[in-house]
Every structure is written in C-alpha cells, then in structure tokens.
Amino acid sequence: MKRVGIMGYGNLGRGVECALKHSRDMKLKAVFTRRNPDSIDVKTEGVSVVSAADADKWQGEIDVMILCGGSATDLRGQSVEYGGMFNIVDSFDSHGDIVRHFKDVDRAAVNGGKLAVISAGWDPGLFSLARVYGQAVLPEGQSQTFWGKGLSQGHSDAIRRIDGVVDARQYTIPLEEAVKKAREGKASHLTAGEKHRRQCFVVAREGADRDRIRAEIISMPNYFVDYETIVEFITEAELVRDHSSMAHGGFVIRTGRSGWELQEKNVIEYKLDLESNPEFTGSVLTAVARAVCVMAGEGQRGCRSMLDIPPSYLLPQTREELLSSIM
C-alpha cells in the first residue's frame, strides 16, 4: 500500500483526497498545510494534519508527496524544496516556464536521491500525451489545443495573488471560428491568444485601485498578456451565486495526411468535459503518484514528465490483467 502525502488542502488537495479514497493500492497518510492544522477538517479518518514547516520530519513516512499549490507563486519554490525530501508530483501549468522548472526540480531531486514528476494534470499532462500520439501517427499535419469553456484554477489563483483582490474566477473561452479552422486543418497560423479569450470576474477589496488591478491582470506574462482579456468587477455575493461551478474541459485536434501522395485526410480529436476541474485533476495526480512509486522502486531519480511514464504504470493492475482487459 503506497503512503501518500498531500501538500496543500484547497480545492485540488481535496480532489486528490477524493481520488485516493477510490484507489485500492494507495492510502492518504498525512495532509500538510501552511494554515493552522487545527483549522483543517479532512474527510479521511485517521489522517494526520501537519504544519508544512514540519514536513521534513515525515521523510521515510511518505512514499510520494502530491503538491497541490498554485503555479503562479507556490510550485516554483515548493517543488524544488520538497523534491529534495520526497518523491513528488506537481501540477505546474505555466507552459512557457516548464523547461526552467524541470531543470530546477531535476537538480533538487538528483541531489536528494528522489524522483519527481512535474506538470501532471490534463494540460499540461493528458493533453500533452494526446499531442504526442497525434504527431507520432500523423507526422504530416498540425495539432491545435483548445481550453474551455470553463473555469481555470491556475489563472483564477494567479488573479487572487494580486494585491487588493479578495477572490476571482477566470474562464477560458474557445473562439468558434478558430475551432472550425482547426478541424479543417487551417489553423496552423493561429496563436493560443487568437484561439481563445479570457474572462475574469473579480471581487476587489473595498477602496482598492481597480484600474491597477485590471492593468496587472491583462499584463500578466504566461497568463493573460497574449489574450483578449475581459475583466469585470463584481460583489462577493455575485461570485458565490453565479460562479461556484468548477466545470472545465477542452480538446486537442490533430489533422494530418496519410497515403503515398498524402492524399488521405485524417482527424484525431481528444476531448474532456469536466464537471469538476479540481476533482478530475486530483485523479490525474493520483494516477501519476502511483507511477512515481513504481519508477522510484526501479531506482529512477531526478525529474520526469508524463511523457516519460509508461502507460501501464498509471494503473494498479498487473501486466497480464491489462493485456486481457484493455488490449
């Protein structure tokens, strides 16, 4: 039975806890928090709630630590810090900064003799795999990725870190004309910003400079600067009433040609439609944590991504069971 730690008990941490409840080969050992541990009420009986400051004392008690902080301000530091103490999984999702994050975490994990998988989720993560498989089988073609319509946890969290913001929700919305062009294989010239717009609903602290908040949002690198971004200020009651859903989703489209003269058109489309973004992402992180335990047991050390994980390692079944039930 693999012993799992959760670092951070927000929406994503609770999503991981739900996934662990239904994993026959894994159990939640402890939840680590920067808040007062006495203020945290976990659902799983018998689980310790520990201050994040005491995480180092749990080395040897945790087989894999799942980091559930935000990419904007948490994971860049946490994955390096805890990647030297534990085998870890994170959901770092700032696409433009993944290479640097990988190198920093790899250095920490190698020095600590641990294994880390970064950027595990559905994008990056499952959608990364969809892009790999599409490009592998249709090398003469193009891939296009669309997100939404749905609530982005990472982007919402990035807005909440701005001074003067009480709470926020950010929706990513695909542009229909861009989707149509992608399915026709005519979208290779479109950037991510030309395929989506971002809509932000923000609760500002009383007296906060709303013009400054808006300017910080629309100019935020890796999140909003390259997109048409709409910022609307609303009350906290309106946020709770109208924006409590955690639904999200998206799709990857690969169009390509096959045949001797590349005369045959083919389309691959991989789609997600999620009622709960954090609970689904938590399920992905839990599957990856299982693979980390297997790979660490093989002696692997350093940093990896989901591109480096054999698919069978994500499941608890034996090879024979998989051959008979899936193949």
Residue frames as qw, qx, qy, qz and C-alpha x, y, z in Angstrom:
[[0.000, 0.889, 0.458, 0.000, 0.00, 0.00, 0.00],
 [0.443, 0.367, -0.009, 0.818, 1.57, 3.26, -1.13],
 [0.298, -0.678, -0.436, 0.512, 1.63, 6.02, 1.50],
 [0.290, 0.601, 0.319, 0.673, 0.65, 9.42, 0.08],
 [0.221, -0.506, -0.331, 0.765, 1.03, 12.93, 1.45],
 [0.229, 0.792, 0.430, 0.367, -0.95, 15.94, 0.24],
 [0.360, -0.246, -0.140, 0.889, 0.76, 19.33, 0.43],
 [0.196, 0.050, -0.120, -0.972, -1.97, 21.97, 0.47],
 [0.111, 0.377, 0.909, -0.142, -5.64, 21.36, 1.22],
 [0.319, 0.342, -0.027, -0.884, -7.53, 23.66, -1.13],
 [0.789, 0.338, 0.027, -0.513, -9.79, 22.59, -3.98],
 [0.630, 0.474, -0.607, -0.097, -7.07, 20.49, -5.63],
 [0.006, -0.332, 0.860, -0.387, -5.92, 18.89, -2.38],
 [0.615, 0.084, 0.541, -0.568, -9.49, 17.84, -1.62],
 [0.775, 0.438, -0.239, -0.387, -9.75, 16.48, -5.17],
 [0.378, 0.435, -0.810, 0.110, -6.69, 14.30, -4.56],
 [0.314, -0.151, 0.775, -0.527, -8.21, 13.07, -1.30],
 [0.778, 0.254, 0.185, -0.544, -11.35, 12.00, -3.17],
 [0.697, 0.479, -0.504, -0.180, -9.29, 10.09, -5.73],
 [0.122, 0.392, -0.859, 0.306, -7.28, 8.33, -3.04],
 [0.619, -0.056, 0.519, -0.587, -10.49, 7.12, -1.39],
 [0.881, 0.335, 0.121, -0.310, -11.17, 5.05, -4.52],
 [0.472, 0.626, -0.621, 0.012, -7.60, 3.80, -5.08],
 [0.945, -0.272, -0.136, -0.117, -7.18, 0.25, -3.86],
 [0.850, 0.077, -0.203, 0.480, -3.38, 0.39, -3.70],
 [0.269, 0.395, -0.203, 0.855, -2.86, 3.83, -2.14],
 [0.413, -0.726, -0.535, 0.129, -3.75, 5.47, 1.16],
 [0.047, 0.830, -0.080, 0.550, -3.58, 9.01, 2.45],
 [0.669, -0.156, -0.506, 0.521, -1.06, 9.23, 5.26],
 [0.285, -0.565, -0.294, 0.717, -0.96, 12.95, 6.05],
 [0.264, 0.846, 0.311, 0.343, -2.10, 16.37, 4.86],
 [0.508, -0.242, -0.114, 0.819, 0.39, 19.22, 5.13],
 [0.078, 0.873, 0.408, 0.255, -0.77, 22.82, 5.34],
 [0.325, 0.290, -0.194, 0.879, 0.55, 26.35, 5.81],
 [0.456, -0.589, -0.121, -0.656, -2.61, 27.14, 7.75],
 [0.398, -0.396, 0.656, -0.504, -3.22, 26.20, 11.36],
 [0.254, 0.049, -0.950, -0.175, -3.53, 22.39, 11.25],
 [0.117, 0.295, 0.800, -0.509, -6.32, 22.54, 13.84],
 [0.407, 0.453, 0.085, -0.788, -8.42, 24.51, 11.33],
 [0.399, 0.292, -0.710, -0.502, -8.30, 21.73, 8.71],
 [0.706, 0.008, 0.569, -0.422, -11.03, 19.09, 8.74],
 [0.209, 0.307, -0.812, -0.449, -10.12, 16.27, 6.35],
 [0.804, -0.014, -0.138, -0.578, -12.67, 13.67, 5.25],
 [0.760, 0.178, -0.624, 0.045, -10.43, 10.60, 5.61],
 [0.739, -0.652, 0.035, -0.167, -10.45, 9.06, 9.06],
 [0.872, -0.359, 0.131, 0.306, -7.17, 8.60, 10.87],
 [0.621, 0.535, 0.054, 0.570, -5.17, 11.02, 8.71],
 [0.472, -0.516, -0.184, 0.691, -2.71, 13.39, 10.36],
 [0.263, 0.906, 0.171, 0.284, -2.87, 17.10, 9.57],
 [0.714, -0.330, -0.019, 0.617, 0.60, 18.60, 9.87],
 [0.027, 0.914, -0.085, -0.397, 2.17, 22.03, 9.55],
 [0.758, 0.627, -0.084, 0.159, 4.09, 22.37, 6.28],
 [0.013, -0.839, 0.489, -0.237, 7.00, 23.62, 8.37],
 [0.596, -0.409, 0.670, -0.168, 7.30, 20.11, 9.85],
 [0.874, 0.393, -0.123, -0.259, 7.22, 18.23, 6.54],
 [0.378, 0.608, -0.688, 0.117, 10.91, 17.29, 6.78],
 [0.392, -0.329, 0.753, -0.414, 10.13, 15.21, 9.88],
 [0.837, 0.203, 0.338, -0.380, 7.98, 12.91, 7.72],
 [0.443, 0.581, -0.642, -0.229, 10.76, 11.73, 5.47],
 [0.094, 0.178, -0.974, 0.103, 10.57, 7.94, 5.38],
 [0.329, 0.299, 0.744, -0.498, 6.85, 8.01, 6.26],
 [0.552, 0.651, 0.137, -0.503, 5.62, 9.20, 2.85],
 [0.696, 0.096, 0.593, 0.393, 6.20, 7.25, -0.37],
 [0.283, 0.388, 0.420, 0.770, 5.05, 10.12, -2.60],
 [0.026, -0.546, -0.366, 0.753, 4.03, 13.70, -1.88],
 [0.268, 0.618, 0.580, 0.458, 1.41, 15.33, -4.13],
 [0.189, -0.261, -0.142, 0.936, 1.89, 19.10, -4.24],
 [0.114, 0.680, 0.706, 0.161, -1.41, 20.95, -4.59],
 [0.141, -0.642, -0.113, 0.745, -0.32, 24.58, -4.58],
 [0.502, 0.826, 0.190, -0.172, -0.73, 27.09, -7.38],
 [0.776, 0.287, 0.159, 0.539, 1.73, 27.51, -10.22],
 [0.169, 0.900, 0.051, 0.397, 1.87, 31.29, -10.02],
 [0.130, -0.799, 0.406, -0.424, 3.59, 31.55, -6.65],
 [0.798, -0.436, 0.352, -0.222, 3.71, 28.15, -4.88],
 [0.981, 0.093, 0.156, 0.073, 5.09, 25.36, -7.03],
 [0.522, 0.735, -0.315, 0.297, 8.20, 27.08, -8.39],
 [0.095, -0.642, 0.615, -0.449, 9.58, 27.02, -4.86],
 [0.780, -0.268, 0.410, -0.390, 7.76, 24.09, -3.28],
 [0.958, 0.275, -0.067, -0.046, 8.67, 21.54, -5.93],
 [0.471, 0.604, -0.513, 0.388, 12.35, 22.37, -5.50],
 [0.315, -0.537, 0.558, -0.548, 12.12, 22.36, -1.70],
 [0.802, -0.144, 0.449, -0.366, 10.13, 19.16, -1.27],
 [0.859, 0.450, -0.224, -0.097, 11.60, 17.47, -4.35],
 [0.321, 0.563, -0.691, 0.321, 14.80, 17.02, -2.38],
 [0.384, -0.287, 0.684, -0.550, 12.96, 15.40, 0.56],
 [0.670, 0.206, 0.635, -0.325, 10.27, 13.23, -1.06],
 [0.209, 0.212, 0.774, 0.559, 9.26, 11.64, -4.32],
 [0.208, 0.478, 0.311, -0.795, 6.81, 14.25, -5.59],
 [0.275, 0.504, 0.677, 0.459, 4.15, 15.04, -8.18],
 [0.038, 0.482, 0.212, -0.849, 3.15, 18.58, -9.07],
 [0.432, 0.662, 0.604, 0.097, 0.68, 20.18, -11.50],
 [0.182, -0.551, 0.152, 0.800, 2.83, 23.13, -12.62],
 [0.516, 0.588, 0.614, 0.108, 0.93, 24.54, -15.59],
 [0.106, 0.874, -0.133, -0.454, 2.79, 27.65, -16.76],
 [0.891, 0.379, 0.203, 0.146, 3.63, 26.24, -20.22],
 [0.438, 0.833, -0.193, 0.277, 6.24, 28.86, -21.04],
 [0.200, -0.750, 0.547, -0.313, 8.22, 28.17, -17.86],
 [0.977, -0.151, 0.057, -0.142, 8.15, 24.36, -17.82],
 [0.785, 0.403, -0.319, 0.346, 11.70, 23.87, -19.13],
 [0.077, 0.601, -0.477, 0.636, 13.21, 26.05, -16.39],
 [0.714, -0.410, 0.274, -0.497, 11.01, 24.43, -13.73],
 [0.985, 0.090, -0.150, -0.006, 12.05, 20.97, -14.94],
 [0.590, 0.477, -0.434, 0.485, 15.75, 21.80, -14.65],
 [0.205, -0.566, 0.446, -0.662, 15.41, 23.28, -11.16],
 [0.851, -0.272, 0.207, -0.400, 13.39, 20.34, -9.84],
 [0.916, 0.262, -0.280, 0.115, 15.70, 17.82, -11.53],
 [0.316, 0.555, -0.532, 0.556, 18.69, 19.31, -9.72],
 [0.464, -0.447, 0.441, -0.625, 16.93, 19.12, -6.35],
 [0.950, -0.060, 0.056, -0.300, 15.64, 15.58, -6.88],
 [0.793, 0.377, -0.408, 0.249, 19.01, 14.25, -8.04],
 [0.114, 0.537, -0.560, 0.620, 20.75, 15.82, -5.06],
 [0.573, -0.312, 0.444, -0.615, 18.16, 14.37, -2.70],
 [0.034, -0.124, 0.988, 0.089, 18.07, 10.95, -4.34],
 [0.442, 0.400, 0.623, -0.506, 14.37, 11.31, -5.16],
 [0.208, 0.276, 0.735, 0.583, 12.07, 11.14, -8.18],
 [0.213, 0.497, 0.292, -0.789, 9.77, 13.97, -9.26],
 [0.272, 0.446, 0.699, 0.489, 7.13, 14.26, -11.97],
 [0.029, 0.394, 0.160, -0.905, 6.17, 17.82, -12.81],
 [0.360, 0.251, -0.292, -0.850, 3.31, 19.32, -14.84],
 [0.054, -0.198, -0.974, -0.098, 0.96, 16.40, -14.30],
 [0.359, 0.395, 0.396, -0.747, -2.67, 17.25, -14.95],
 [0.644, 0.520, 0.561, 0.010, -4.78, 17.48, -18.06],
 [0.579, 0.650, 0.106, 0.481, -2.89, 20.32, -19.76],
 [0.387, 0.487, -0.772, -0.130, -0.03, 20.00, -19.42],
 [0.498, -0.167, 0.793, -0.310, -0.41, 16.28, -18.87],
 [0.624, 0.324, 0.710, -0.054, -3.11, 14.27, -20.65],
 [0.504, 0.837, 0.093, -0.193, -3.30, 16.80, -23.48],
 [0.057, -0.737, 0.627, 0.248, 0.49, 16.60, -23.83],
 [0.475, -0.081, 0.870, 0.103, 0.12, 12.88, -24.43],
 [0.588, 0.636, 0.475, -0.157, -2.68, 13.49, -26.93],
 [0.289, 0.886, -0.252, -0.262, -0.38, 15.84, -28.85],
 [0.248, -0.511, 0.801, 0.192, 2.42, 13.27, -28.79],
 [0.555, 0.189, 0.810, 0.017, 0.25, 10.42, -30.07],
 [0.517, 0.779, 0.270, -0.228, -1.32, 12.62, -32.73],
 [0.179, 0.847, -0.432, -0.252, 2.01, 13.84, -34.03],
 [0.403, -0.357, 0.833, 0.130, 3.53, 10.36, -33.88],
 [0.542, 0.301, 0.782, 0.066, 0.90, 8.73, -36.09],
 [0.427, 0.821, 0.343, 0.163, 0.23, 11.76, -38.33],
 [0.542, -0.380, 0.081, 0.745, 3.64, 13.41, -38.70],
 [0.143, 0.205, 0.411, 0.877, 2.43, 15.35, -41.74],
 [0.255, -0.718, -0.595, -0.258, -0.11, 17.58, -40.04],
 [0.019, 0.444, -0.277, 0.852, -0.83, 20.07, -37.30],
 [0.384, -0.447, -0.759, 0.276, -2.11, 19.97, -33.72],
 [0.148, -0.511, -0.005, -0.847, -4.35, 22.56, -32.14],
 [0.324, -0.297, -0.786, 0.433, -5.33, 22.75, -28.47],
 [0.274, -0.551, -0.184, -0.767, -8.39, 24.49, -27.09],
 [0.203, -0.139, -0.773, 0.585, -9.33, 25.02, -23.44],
 [0.273, 0.224, 0.370, -0.859, -12.82, 25.62, -22.12],
 [0.183, -0.688, 0.086, -0.697, -15.31, 26.90, -21.89],
 [0.774, -0.428, -0.453, 0.115, -14.50, 26.51, -18.24],
 [0.392, -0.903, 0.144, -0.099, -13.00, 27.74, -15.03],
 [0.679, 0.428, -0.445, 0.397, -9.22, 27.76, -14.85],
 [0.714, -0.639, -0.210, 0.193, -7.90, 27.08, -11.34],
 [0.672, -0.113, 0.018, 0.732, -4.38, 28.27, -12.08],
 [0.170, 0.457, 0.218, 0.845, -5.44, 31.52, -13.73],
 [0.458, -0.765, -0.304, -0.335, -8.01, 32.23, -11.02],
 [0.753, -0.505, -0.158, 0.391, -5.34, 31.63, -8.39],
 [0.523, 0.142, 0.082, 0.836, -2.93, 33.98, -10.18],
 [0.105, -0.664, -0.235, -0.702, -5.52, 36.78, -10.04],
 [0.648, -0.705, -0.279, -0.077, -6.19, 36.15, -6.35],
 [0.733, -0.245, -0.125, 0.623, -2.50, 36.78, -5.62],
 [0.241, 0.529, 0.117, 0.805, -2.80, 40.38, -6.82],
 [0.157, -0.205, -0.512, 0.819, -2.88, 42.95, -4.02],
 [0.338, 0.150, 0.079, -0.926, -6.40, 44.23, -3.47],
 [0.600, -0.013, -0.619, -0.507, -8.17, 41.12, -4.84],
 [0.597, -0.267, 0.535, -0.534, -10.45, 39.29, -2.41],
 [0.659, 0.101, 0.745, 0.000, -11.49, 36.50, -4.78],
 [0.334, 0.540, -0.410, -0.655, -11.66, 35.81, -8.51],
 [0.765, 0.198, 0.612, 0.015, -12.77, 33.39, -11.20],
 [0.132, 0.568, -0.501, -0.640, -11.30, 33.16, -14.69],
 [0.801, 0.335, 0.474, -0.146, -12.97, 31.46, -17.64],
 [0.157, -0.356, 0.670, 0.632, -11.21, 30.39, -20.81],
 [0.640, 0.528, 0.385, -0.403, -13.47, 30.50, -23.86],
 [0.479, 0.003, 0.663, 0.575, -12.56, 28.97, -27.27],
 [0.320, 0.494, -0.119, -0.800, -13.42, 31.06, -30.31],
 [0.785, 0.306, 0.500, -0.202, -15.78, 29.13, -32.59],
 [0.606, 0.761, -0.177, -0.145, -14.22, 30.30, -35.85],
 [0.002, 0.673, -0.739, 0.037, -10.79, 29.12, -34.67],
 [0.617, -0.088, 0.759, -0.191, -12.19, 25.68, -33.75],
 [0.770, 0.556, 0.227, -0.214, -13.75, 25.39, -37.22],
 [0.408, 0.794, -0.446, -0.061, -10.43, 26.22, -38.87],
 [0.298, -0.505, 0.802, -0.114, -8.62, 23.67, -36.69],
 [0.736, 0.142, 0.638, -0.176, -10.92, 20.85, -37.75],
 [0.703, 0.703, 0.068, -0.083, -10.34, 21.85, -41.37],
 [0.814, -0.084, 0.145, 0.556, -6.57, 21.86, -40.87],
 [0.342, 0.709, 0.167, 0.593, -6.36, 25.60, -41.49],
 [0.421, -0.897, -0.080, -0.111, -5.33, 26.93, -38.09],
 [0.832, -0.029, -0.143, 0.535, -1.57, 26.49, -38.16],
 [0.300, 0.479, -0.063, 0.823, -1.02, 30.26, -38.17],
 [0.456, -0.742, -0.178, -0.458, -3.19, 30.91, -35.11],
 [0.176, 0.342, -0.687, 0.617, -1.64, 31.58, -31.72],
 [0.248, -0.375, -0.841, 0.301, -3.25, 30.46, -28.44],
 [0.030, 0.406, 0.309, -0.860, -4.39, 34.05, -27.94],
 [0.341, 0.180, -0.412, -0.826, -6.09, 34.06, -31.32],
 [0.418, -0.153, -0.861, -0.246, -7.97, 30.88, -30.45],
 [0.411, -0.537, -0.690, 0.258, -9.32, 31.92, -27.04],
 [0.078, -0.670, 0.107, -0.730, -10.43, 34.82, -24.94],
 [0.411, -0.170, -0.737, 0.509, -10.22, 35.06, -21.17],
 [0.336, -0.674, -0.232, -0.615, -12.99, 36.43, -18.99],
 [0.381, 0.013, -0.664, 0.643, -12.25, 37.40, -15.40],
 [0.445, -0.737, -0.317, -0.399, -14.73, 38.08, -12.61],
 [0.462, 0.186, -0.502, 0.707, -13.00, 39.83, -9.73],
 [0.464, -0.818, -0.338, -0.039, -14.04, 40.78, -6.21],
 [0.399, 0.504, -0.283, 0.712, -11.90, 43.75, -5.16],
 [0.401, -0.400, -0.558, 0.606, -11.22, 44.87, -1.61],
 [0.013, -0.931, -0.366, 0.001, -13.13, 47.98, -0.67],
 [0.150, -0.933, 0.170, 0.279, -11.08, 51.02, -1.68],
 [0.670, -0.178, 0.532, 0.486, -8.67, 49.02, -3.87],
 [0.174, 0.595, -0.342, -0.706, -7.46, 50.60, -7.10],
 [0.799, 0.324, 0.487, -0.139, -9.48, 48.73, -9.72],
 [0.548, 0.803, -0.208, -0.109, -7.61, 50.28, -12.64],
 [0.064, -0.661, 0.746, -0.040, -4.33, 48.98, -11.22],
 [0.648, -0.060, 0.740, -0.170, -5.80, 45.51, -10.64],
 [0.764, 0.582, 0.220, -0.169, -7.14, 45.40, -14.21],
 [0.356, 0.826, -0.435, -0.055, -3.77, 46.52, -15.59],
 [0.297, -0.502, 0.808, -0.087, -1.92, 43.86, -13.59],
 [0.762, 0.173, 0.599, -0.177, -4.25, 41.14, -14.84],
 [0.726, 0.671, 0.113, -0.099, -4.13, 41.96, -18.54],
 [0.306, 0.816, -0.486, 0.059, -0.33, 42.41, -18.49],
 [0.696, -0.459, 0.542, -0.102, 0.46, 39.21, -16.55],
 [0.330, 0.514, -0.733, -0.299, 3.03, 37.15, -18.53],
 [0.117, 0.091, -0.989, -0.020, 2.25, 33.49, -19.29],
 [0.154, 0.397, 0.813, -0.397, -1.37, 34.03, -18.22],
 [0.284, 0.770, 0.498, -0.280, -3.15, 36.97, -19.84],
 [0.092, -0.645, 0.236, 0.721, -0.84, 39.26, -21.77],
 [0.055, -0.159, 0.762, 0.626, -1.23, 37.41, -25.09],
 [0.030, 0.455, 0.883, 0.111, -5.03, 37.10, -24.92],
 [0.275, -0.492, -0.218, -0.796, -8.10, 39.25, -25.30],
 [0.337, -0.227, -0.777, 0.480, -8.88, 39.55, -21.60],
 [0.321, -0.622, -0.280, -0.658, -12.12, 40.94, -20.20],
 [0.282, -0.066, -0.699, 0.654, -12.09, 41.98, -16.52],
 [0.401, -0.591, -0.351, -0.605, -15.40, 42.54, -14.72],
 [0.055, 0.175, -0.681, 0.709, -15.64, 43.55, -11.07],
 [0.590, -0.430, -0.525, -0.437, -18.50, 42.00, -9.10],
 [0.490, -0.594, 0.370, -0.520, -19.55, 41.58, -5.48],
 [0.080, -0.283, 0.939, -0.177, -18.66, 38.58, -3.34],
 [0.596, 0.232, 0.599, -0.482, -22.34, 37.60, -3.23],
 [0.684, 0.586, -0.155, -0.406, -22.50, 37.63, -7.03],
 [0.241, 0.525, -0.814, -0.060, -19.36, 35.48, -7.22],
 [0.301, -0.068, 0.897, -0.316, -20.86, 32.87, -4.91],
 [0.635, 0.406, 0.399, -0.522, -24.22, 32.97, -6.67],
 [0.690, 0.658, -0.072, -0.293, -23.03, 32.85, -10.27],
 [0.504, 0.662, -0.552, 0.059, -19.51, 31.40, -10.28],
 [0.609, -0.487, 0.575, -0.248, -19.30, 28.48, -7.86],
 [0.964, 0.240, 0.096, -0.061, -19.11, 25.77, -10.52],
 [0.388, -0.626, 0.592, 0.328, -15.70, 24.19, -11.12],
 [0.831, 0.408, 0.377, 0.028, -16.54, 22.87, -14.59],
 [0.009, 0.724, -0.489, -0.486, -13.90, 22.93, -17.32],
 [0.845, 0.238, 0.470, 0.090, -12.69, 20.96, -20.32],
 [0.136, 0.746, -0.424, -0.496, -11.13, 21.28, -23.73],
 [0.916, 0.281, 0.286, 0.012, -9.91, 19.34, -26.71],
 [0.264, -0.541, 0.598, 0.529, -6.86, 18.57, -28.84],
 [0.774, 0.570, 0.181, -0.208, -7.34, 18.33, -32.60],
 [0.358, -0.436, 0.654, 0.504, -4.73, 16.73, -34.87],
 [0.743, 0.607, 0.128, -0.253, -5.28, 16.92, -38.60],
 [0.264, -0.567, 0.678, 0.386, -2.89, 15.20, -40.96],
 [0.723, 0.477, -0.296, -0.404, -2.39, 13.41, -44.22],
 [0.614, -0.279, 0.734, 0.085, -1.53, 9.78, -44.93],
 [0.807, 0.516, 0.284, -0.029, -1.01, 7.70, -48.06],
 [0.741, 0.073, 0.266, 0.613, 1.75, 7.57, -50.67],
 [0.242, 0.483, 0.220, 0.812, 0.86, 11.00, -52.01],
 [0.051, -0.205, -0.527, 0.823, -0.56, 12.20, -48.67],
 [0.240, -0.241, -0.533, -0.775, -3.93, 12.11, -50.34],
 [0.495, -0.515, -0.693, -0.099, -5.97, 10.93, -47.34],
 [0.150, -0.565, 0.243, -0.774, -7.15, 13.41, -44.72],
 [0.595, -0.324, -0.711, 0.191, -7.40, 12.24, -41.10],
 [0.236, -0.648, 0.163, -0.705, -8.64, 13.96, -37.95],
 [0.542, -0.229, -0.725, 0.358, -7.94, 12.90, -34.36],
 [0.250, -0.627, 0.049, -0.737, -9.87, 14.67, -31.62],
 [0.487, -0.200, -0.737, 0.424, -9.36, 14.14, -27.90],
 [0.260, -0.601, -0.133, -0.744, -11.93, 15.84, -25.67],
 [0.276, -0.199, -0.763, 0.550, -12.52, 16.39, -21.97],
 [0.352, -0.572, -0.268, -0.691, -15.83, 17.60, -20.48],
 [0.417, -0.044, -0.723, 0.549, -15.38, 18.02, -16.73],
 [0.401, -0.776, -0.401, -0.275, -17.97, 18.83, -14.09],
 [0.539, -0.830, 0.093, 0.112, -15.19, 19.38, -11.54],
 [0.508, 0.739, -0.378, 0.229, -11.80, 20.56, -12.69],
 [0.179, -0.657, 0.650, -0.336, -10.06, 20.07, -9.30],
 [0.812, -0.165, 0.504, -0.244, -11.50, 16.61, -8.68],
 [0.886, 0.462, 0.012, 0.037, -10.53, 15.45, -12.17],
 [0.337, 0.763, -0.468, 0.291, -7.05, 16.97, -11.90],
 [0.493, -0.538, 0.598, -0.331, -6.70, 15.33, -8.50],
 [0.944, 0.087, 0.296, -0.117, -7.46, 11.99, -10.14],
 [0.701, 0.645, -0.232, 0.194, -4.70, 12.57, -12.69],
 [0.022, -0.740, 0.564, -0.365, -2.19, 13.48, -9.98],
 [0.749, -0.328, 0.501, -0.283, -3.12, 10.36, -8.03],
 [0.944, 0.317, 0.090, 0.027, -2.56, 8.10, -11.04],
 [0.483, 0.728, -0.364, 0.323, 0.81, 9.75, -11.66],
 [0.381, -0.660, 0.542, -0.355, 1.74, 9.35, -7.98],
 [0.943, -0.063, 0.310, -0.104, 1.20, 5.60, -8.41],
 [0.803, 0.540, -0.089, 0.236, 3.60, 5.61, -11.36],
 [0.053, 0.818, -0.445, 0.360, 6.16, 7.61, -9.39],
 [0.698, -0.473, 0.490, -0.222, 6.22, 4.91, -6.73],
 [0.952, 0.206, 0.208, 0.087, 6.84, 2.23, -9.36],
 [0.583, 0.721, -0.169, 0.335, 9.56, 4.23, -11.12],
 [0.216, -0.785, 0.472, -0.338, 11.26, 5.18, -7.86],
 [0.861, -0.277, 0.411, -0.119, 11.23, 1.50, -6.91],
 [0.876, 0.422, 0.067, 0.223, 13.12, 0.81, -10.14],
 [0.655, -0.328, 0.047, 0.679, 15.82, 3.20, -8.99],
 [0.322, 0.649, 0.286, 0.627, 14.91, 6.20, -11.14],
 [0.353, -0.617, -0.274, 0.648, 15.95, 9.58, -9.75],
 [0.158, -0.086, 0.276, 0.944, 15.64, 13.17, -10.92],
 [0.410, 0.417, 0.238, -0.775, 12.78, 14.87, -12.76],
 [0.203, 0.204, 0.865, 0.411, 10.36, 13.44, -15.30],
 [0.433, 0.138, -0.018, -0.890, 7.15, 14.48, -17.06],
 [0.775, 0.188, 0.463, -0.386, 4.12, 12.46, -18.09],
 [0.661, 0.612, -0.361, -0.240, 5.85, 11.91, -21.43],
 [0.199, 0.516, -0.818, 0.158, 8.32, 9.67, -19.59],
 [0.532, -0.146, 0.685, -0.475, 5.80, 7.42, -17.83],
 [0.124, -0.037, -0.933, -0.337, 4.91, 4.00, -19.30],
 [0.519, -0.286, -0.231, -0.771, 1.10, 3.99, -19.55],
 [0.734, -0.261, -0.623, -0.068, 0.75, 0.75, -17.62],
 [0.388, -0.006, -0.571, 0.723, 2.43, 2.34, -14.57],
 [0.264, -0.240, 0.059, -0.932, -0.60, 4.62, -14.14],
 [0.777, -0.234, -0.285, -0.511, -2.86, 1.67, -13.27],
 [0.509, -0.495, 0.626, -0.321, -2.87, -0.74, -10.33],
 [0.961, 0.148, 0.117, -0.200, -3.50, -3.85, -12.47],
 [0.623, -0.351, 0.594, 0.369, -0.80, -6.33, -13.40],
 [0.116, 0.406, -0.605, -0.675, 0.51, -6.59, -16.95],
 [0.024, 0.159, 0.965, 0.208, -1.50, -9.77, -17.52],
 [0.144, 0.629, 0.645, -0.410, -4.69, -8.10, -16.29],
 [0.165, 0.669, -0.110, -0.716, -4.11, -5.15, -18.61],
 [0.037, 0.224, -0.809, -0.542, -3.39, -7.37, -21.60],
 [0.019, 0.329, 0.940, 0.084, -6.63, -9.25, -21.09],
 [0.043, 0.710, 0.597, -0.370, -8.90, -6.32, -20.16],
 [0.095, 0.809, -0.031, -0.579, -7.60, -3.36, -22.19],
 [0.054, -0.417, 0.695, 0.583, -5.53, -4.65, -25.09]]
